[in-house]
Amino acid sequence: MLKIEPLGSTHTRSLFRSLAKEQNASPLSSSSCALLPQNTGVYPRAFSGIASTRPSLRPTQISRFNVVLSERSSNFHMTPTNGPLAIQLDRVSRHYTLGASSIRAVDDVSLSIAGGEFVALLGSSGSGKSTLLNLMAGLDRPTSGAIHAGGRNLAELSSLELARYRRNTIGMVFQSFNLLPRMTLAENVELPLRLAEVDHSERDARVAEALQRVKLDKRTGHRPAELSGGEQQRTAIARALVNRPKILFADEPTGNLDSATGESIMNLLLEIRSSLGMTIIMVTHERPLAEKFASRLAVMGDGKLLSDGAIAGVKP
């Protein structure tokens, strides 16, 4: 039983260092993305496509240990107050400085996403789709514009409030799974609950519920290396669901999978959307997959929203 100490304590920092050592990466690339701080000047490879292609960019500097770990209650609730919209972007831009140049990763994008929609952000590498997803997930701040979720503008929230938003409102699924290899499936899925200091009496039931939803309830004692790629991604989805988010963000969730396994993951996302009424926002470069499974397609190019509309023949 791991006891999580107050924010910024020696034990908390030790936990993040141990997770980093487990994954041979920055503490920011731990599996519990909803608890992560904002930008620290270094982009974890799992959370942004920017770092690998633009290593010299200078993002906004945010305090390193600004995470929410053990706050059981909060006056920050993300229940929508202005109609059925889950998230709304109003002329959002994200620019980065590269020497004397300014890179317009996201350039004046406006987009409204209703609760329960399955929206695919489509575009080639460098189009700005992953940067836009990171902005909506509260992992980055816009240079200008507004991002409204639950009646609040994410661009105006303090770093602590953004951490609450990530912890309470969103789930994240990534292409590379980001499972900790020495932990079992159940332990990987439980990790966000431990970091949020959810009561132990409640954890087992929520882990079991999440694993049952992705049909891995018989594999709880296995470790990631003992699973197929599809099973590892199902585990990552269970981990994203365990905190019962309102919005599920998926960044290339089928990118490391063969086509048949990728379709099974997409069918699972459809099932989650249908059974939980969850809003799903997915980044992909695979148009056929997006057209088959998403209810709406938003196409990005050179940081701009080129087109946005419902997909013919797909139930909204």
Secondary structure, DSSP 4 states (H G I P E B T S, - for coil): -PPPPSTT-HHHHHHHHHHHHHHTS-GGGSS-GGG--S--SS--TTT-SHHHH-TT--PPP--TT----S----S------STTEEEEEEEEEEEEEETTEEEEEEEEEEEEEETT-EEEEE--TTSSHHHHHHHHTTSS--SEEEEEETTEEGGGS-HHHHHHHHHHHEEEEETT----TTS-HHHHHHHHHHHTT--HHHHHHHHHHHHHHTT-TT-TT--GGGS-HHHHHHHHHHHHHTT--SEEEEESTTTTS-HHHHHHHHHHHHHHHHHH--EEEEEES-HHHHHHH-SEEEEEETTEEEEEEEPTTS--
